[in-house]
Amino acid sequence: TTAMAESITVTDMFDREVTLTGPVTRIVALEPSDCEILCALGCEEALVGRGKYCDYPASVLELPAVASGANTNLEEILALEPQVVVMSDMAHTEEQVKLLVENGVQVIGTDAASIAEVYEAIRLLAGVMDKTAEGEAIIADMQATFDDIAAKSEKTDKTIYFEVMPLEWGLWSAGTGTFMHELAELCGMQNAFADIEGWQ
């Protein structure tokens, strides 16, 4: 990849414009999905910390873990001296974003429920890390995999029930507008909770 321009401006998934100065070499990812995307982009060496639930690829377990989600700990994050923190809507509040920015840390917000939004998150993080070509290759590979799964599926029209989250957080399922619902359709199955929207 060519050297990054002096600065780059991206719009995150919460419509926040974020300007980054120079290449990003120190990043903390709080969500497992974002951590995995960054590693798939070839940016693992830029990761200086991870949310405590980030465990894939296994090599990220060597990174310092910080409290995330409802227990996000800004002091732990700031101690790692990141340039950028990647957070989802489950892992931050506006006040936390404001405090990080005031302390010189840029915040990139992700919010991917559907497959299209996963692609958007990949493109966003690829843009942040100056890995646009790598991001498009990951997306093309995912699309080819989905096409292959759809072609091999028996299209039984059976009903499937998705159970999400450990019981300590309550029992959730996936409705329309989620990647789980889309994967059920891809396999020719009916989502038992197709009548609800999002995660319930």
Residue, then its C-alpha position, 0 to 999 in steps of 0.5 A: t500500500t502507498a504511504m498515507a496522505e498527511s491527513i484523511t477524513v472519514t465519516d463513521m457509522f454514526d455520521r460523525e466526521v473524523t479527521l486523522t493525521g498521518p498513518v494510524t499505528r496505535i489503535v484499540a478495538l472494543e468490539p470482537s467484530d472490529c478487532e477481527i476486521l482489523c486483523a483481516l485487513g493486515c493491521e494486527e500490529a497496529l492494535v495496542g489493546r482490545g475489548k475484553y470479549c475480543d478473542y479472535p484471531a487467538s493472537v490478539l489474546e496477547l494484547p492488553a484487554v480493557a473493560s468494554g460495553a456497559n463497563t467501558n473504562l476510559e482510564e484503561i483505554l487512555a493508558l494504552e495511548p491509542q491514536v484511535v479507538v473503534m467503538s460500537d453503539m453498545a460500547h460507548t456514550e456521547e460523553q465517553v466519545k467527548l472525553l476521549v476526543e478531549n484527551g487527543v484520541q479519535v473515535i470511530g463508531t461502528d454499528a453493523a447489524s446487517i450484512a450490508e452494514v458489515y461491508e460498510a464497517i469493513r470499508l470504514l476501517a479499511g479507509v481509516m487504515d489506508k487498506t482500501a484494496e484489502g477491504e474490497a478483497i475481503i468483501a468480495d471473498m465474503q460475497a463469494t462465500f455467501d453465493d456458494i452457501a446459497a447455491k448449496s442450500e437445500k431451501t427446505d423452508k424449515t423454520i429456524y430460531f436464533e438465540v442470542m446472548p448469554l442468559e445473564w443479559g436476558l434472552w434475545s433473538a434476531g429479527t429482520g434487518t439482522f445478518m442472522h435473518e439474512l443468513a436464514e433467507l440465504c439458506g432457504m429457511q424461515n426465521a421464527f422471529a421474522d415479524i420483529e425488527g432487529w435484535q429483541 
